[in-house]
C-alpha cells in the first residue's frame, strides 16, 4: 500500500527506506534520483532523501479527476480521440 501522508516516515530516508515507502524497486529508486525527480543530498557516497523531497514528488504526481484528459489510442497505435475521467467514469470525445 502506497502511503498518502509522509508524516510517519523519518525526516531523512535511505534508498531502502524510499523503496519501502513507495513500494518500488531499487533500480527505480536510483532512477528517480538520477533523473532528479526526487531531490536528495549526498554524504560521501551515501544518498539521503529528506522527507520534504518525497512529499514534493508525491504532490507532483497528484492529478485531480477534472484535470486528467488523455489522448486515447487503439491497439494499432492510432489516435481515436480524447478521454476524460469524471465521477461517471471515462468519457470519450471523438
N, C-alpha and C positions, 0 to 999 in steps of 0.2 A: 504494500500500500504506500503510495507516494503521499507525503505529508504536505498539507497546505500551509502550515504555520512553521516558522523557523524558531519560535520562542524556546522550544525544548531541546534544541541542539546546542553544542558547545559554541563559545564565541569564535574559536579557531578550529577548523576541520583539517584533517589529513585527506589524502586521496581516498584512503579506505573509508573514512567517515562519509565522504561525498558519495562514494559508490553505494553505501548502505542507505543513506538518506534518500537519494534519487532513484535507487534500485537500477543502477546502470553498471555496465562492465567497466573493468579497469581501463581498457583502451578508449572507451567512450569518455570516461572522466578525464584522461590525459588529452584527448582530442578537444574537449571543451576548454581546457586550459590553454592548449597550443593555439587554438583559433581565437583566443581571447574572448570567448563567450561568457566565461566566468572569471571574474577578477581573482588575483592571487598575489601572494608575496613569496619570495624565495629567501630562505635562510640557509646559506651554504648550498648544498644540493637538494635540500628539502623544499617541498612545495606546501604552503599553508594557505588555506582559503578562509578568510574572515566570513563570519555568518552573514554580514550585510551584503556581501557579493553573491551569496547563494540566494538571498531574498530578492536581490535585484534581478538575477537571472530568472527566477520563478515569476516575478512580476512581468518581465518582458514577454513571457510565454503565455500570459493570460489574454484571452480574446473573448469579448462578450459575444453572445449569440447574435445580437443585432449587427455586429461589425464583421461577421465572418461570411464573406462571399467568396466562393471558389469557382473557378472555371472547371467544367466537367468534360471528361474525355471518355470515349467509348474504348472497347478493347483494342481497336486499331489505332489508338492514339489520336483520333480525330476529335476536334472540339465539337461538343454537342450543345453548348450553351452554358449559362450561369446557373449555379445552385446557391441558394441561401438557406441558412438554418433559421428556423423560428420555433416558437413553442409548439406549433402544429406539426413540425417535422421539416423535412427537406423540401424546399420549393424550387422547381426548375423553371427557368426562363429560357425560351429558345429564340 
